[in-house]
Amino acid sequence: MAEEAGSPPDPSAPSILVMIPTYNDFELLGDIVKSIRAELPNSTVLVINDGSDEPIFRNDIGDECLLVGLKMNMGLGLCMHVAFDHFLRYDYDVLARVDSDGQHPVGSLTKLVQPILQGKASYVVGCRSNRNESRSMRAYLARFVRGYMAFIVSTVTRGWSPEDITSGFIAADRKTVQHLNRQYLERYPEPQMSLAVGRQKLPVESIEIEQLDRAHGVSTITVGQALRFLYRFNINVLAVLMQKGTTR
């Protein structure tokens, strides 16, 4: 793992860490970082290269960014834990996530973190208003999987979960990060995170966003991976149900 470079912003002001996990999506990184800096000037950007085929060079993202390189592709779950560890070590106030494929609306970052800075929520999710617009067979399968998982998570948490549990455009406060960092997060951790937050009864809020078209790359989830993902999701839910209530 590469050493981190740079330092957190002035601790006298609310500090925000924006993580960008990436796997072979390089073309937009520089533009996304610039957009984040324009939207949240006091934030720190952490780029996590999840074992991509090629390295990321610092002059492509800017000297002010933190950069971590994993030696092999480990998945989003481990990337989240890398961000959690840095967040907790340097005592940030808010953690936000923006993906590197251009689909997350960086212009909505302020709206995403505002409920946390105002003390109204511990976990905020960008609910994609256009997530069900595609009519391909793959999209229908994805909708079925999302709908099934959303129903299960809502049932298990008794409605204490965001509507869009697979959205990766999220923000969390320190208490939520501490709790999530104690979980073993899978390769695609978003539903698991919503489940963990809901079971803990942490304050959750959703904001409506419009997911942008993928500007580069393709989805890394195949049909086979989706079915394996669904299987592992069910195992995780059963493990959670075997636990005795919530822990605070």
Buried (B, 14 or more C-beta within 10 A) or exposed (E): EBEBEBEBBEEEEBBBBBBBBBBBBBBBBBEBBBBBBEBBEEBBBBBBBBBBEEEBEBEBBBEBBBBBBBEEBBBBBBBBBBBBEBBBEBEBBBBBBBBBBBBBBBEBBEBBBBBBBEEEBBBBBBBBEEBEEEEEEEEEEBEEBBEBBBEBBBEBBEEBBBBBBBBBBBBBBBBBBEBBBEBEBBBBBBBBBBBBBBBBEBBBBBBEBEBBEEBBBEEBBEEEEBEBBBEBBEEBBEEBEEEEEBEE
